[in-house]
Amino acid sequence: MSLKNDVQKYYGETLKTNSDLKTDACCTEETLTPHLKQALAVLSDEVHQKYYGCGLVLPEELEGAKVLDLGSGAGRDVFALSYLVGAKGHVTGVDMTKEQIEVARRNIDYHAKKFGYNNVSFIDGDIEKLDLLQLEKNSFDIIVSNCVINLVEDKAKVLKDAYDLLKPGGEIYFSDVYTDRRLAKEHQVDPVIRGECLGGALYWNDFHRFAKSAGFSDPRIVTSRELRIEDDQIKTKLHPARFYSVTYRLFKIPELEDACEDFGQAVRYKGTLKTSPSGFVLDDHHFFEPGKWESVCGNSYLMLKATRFAEHFDFIGDFSTHYGIFKGCGLNVPYQATSGEQNNNGGACC
Ligand SMILES: C[S@@+](CC[C@H](N)C(=O)[O-])C[C@H]1O[C@@H](n2cnc3c(N)ncnc32)[C@H](O)[C@@H]1O
């Protein structure tokens, strides 16, 4: 049987609900804002029970957005996003497992009645062949995915195709499982270890390489946590590898550089995002308080200025003068200083 058939069998037949899982991957521990709590509280019991994700893929500023969910499963995130994008937005889910798509489709009416509109569609399809699904290039504001890309063989192609589908300034905002090393082949193909989203987990540095070669020059971590493997046999087999559930955001902004460069720019959050009046989290090392000017590197500047977040910020500066690497982010000058101040060759943060 192929790896794909193994995955379909696991999600279509073996797992009945998320209590059958052997890790705590889907116990998303992130703190929910009241707005997100509400978006999840209105969903049907069935889509909650068949939720197999590993993180929260509900970013800010979604109203009216066109969203694509890669490996949408029984549709929990699609329906939550349907609520958040509102009647003027649209959410498309793609999944290759018949039983999962059936659950999602039979829950469309329930949610349409609750919300007063239907703005979702589900496609039976393979996300490794996104280019063949007749989705329009440059048409999505946001692509989400929750614990899926680890399951596919050609991860680099999924990222490249997703890049093509995003509008300029759009982003992939997705949660997945990563490891601290490349895993042995026997573990990569083990149907249970793979089905549990561990066998296909990427070594984090390989993921960064794939993302960059797909055009996402500066992958940003939003949240990360180590996973607990609850099944002793699996734990012993995989020891000492460690696994992490990580939510990344990857912006499609061709001007992004592969390092944080300093152009003397600054931004100020206006506090106008309806869901985040007291501060905006761009990633795990950028929190913007309303009214406070913050120095940012050229990449962070663009992530705010060239995206749907622009109207919520004031901006100072341009790219006309370069002041070197952004201090505290990335490496400092990597050469020996001859005199005076030592080059502080600190660790990377972006
Ligand atoms: C761990 S579940 C997550 C489902 C959903 N995102 C959620 O959070 O509940 C993985 C899903 O990815 C789907 N999947 C895996 N590989 C796929 C592929 N190549 N194309 C489409 N769907 C895929 C499976 O069918 C399954 O529904």
The ligand as a Gaussian input file, in Angstrom:
#p B3LYP/6-31G(d) Opt

LIG

0 1
 C       -4.187000      15.143000      10.935000
 S       -5.557000      15.277000       9.863000
 C       -5.952000      16.987000      10.035000
 C       -7.294000      17.322000       9.461000
 C       -7.760000      18.761000       9.710000
 N       -6.802000      19.722000       9.229000
 C       -8.026000      18.974000      11.175000
 O       -7.376000      19.856000      11.758000
 O       -8.851000      18.271000      11.735000
 C       -4.774000      15.173000       8.299000
 C       -5.701000      15.321000       7.094000
 O       -4.879000      15.562000       5.951000
 C       -5.444000      14.892000       4.861000
 N       -4.372000      14.691000       3.872000
 C       -3.178000      14.091000       4.058000
 N       -2.457000      14.109000       2.928000
 C       -3.225000      14.742000       2.001000
 C       -3.041000      15.060000       0.637000
 N       -1.924000      14.723000      -0.013000
 N       -4.021000      15.717000      -0.002000
 C       -5.174000      16.065000       0.650000
 N       -5.409000      15.767000       1.932000
 C       -4.441000      15.124000       2.608000
 C       -5.976000      13.604000       5.458000
 O       -6.941000      13.029000       4.617000
 C       -6.540000      14.094000       6.776000
 O       -7.872000      14.461000       6.664000

